[in-house]
Amino acid sequence: MNVIPIESKQIGYVEYDIERSCMIAHFTTGEVRVYPVSWEEYSVLCASSNKYDCFVRMTGGHTVRPAPDLSYRRGADRT
């Protein structure tokens, strides 16, 4: 997964899940939202000089999907 920080008080970071073709946004509150975006759209976000504004523009028209189970990753982080 490709992880990038978002300079925002609300959003900690986003990552792209290639297998599911979605962007996963991790909010500072602990909430996780999944947005169906293409790799090309995500690449625009990665290259943007203002990632927060780009994120808001990208996600404004997308339907949020349920967050995937990320518990397998938390277990891997404990090593």
C-alpha positions, 0 to 999 in steps of 0.5 A, spaced: 500 500 500 502 507 498 501 511 504 501 519 504 500 524 510 495 529 509 497 535 512 490 536 516 487 536 523 482 532 521 485 527 516 492 523 519 493 519 512 491 516 506 493 509 503 491 506 496 489 499 496 491 496 489 487 490 490 480 493 492 481 499 487 480 504 493 483 509 497 483 508 505 482 515 509 485 514 516 482 520 520 485 523 527 479 521 530 480 513 529 475 513 523 476 510 517 473 511 510 474 508 504 473 511 497 472 508 490 478 512 486 482 510 481 490 509 481 490 515 476 486 519 481 490 517 487 496 519 483 494 526 482 493 526 490 500 524 491 503 529 486 499 535 489 502 541 493 496 541 497 493 534 499 488 536 503 484 541 498 485 535 493 483 530 497 476 534 499 475 535 491 476 528 490 472 525 495 466 530 494 462 526 489 464 519 491 460 514 495 463 512 502 464 504 502 465 500 509 472 500 511 475 493 510 478 489 516 485 492 517 486 488 523 491 483 520 495 489 519 495 491 526 498 485 528 503 485 524 505 492 527 507 489 534 513 485 532 
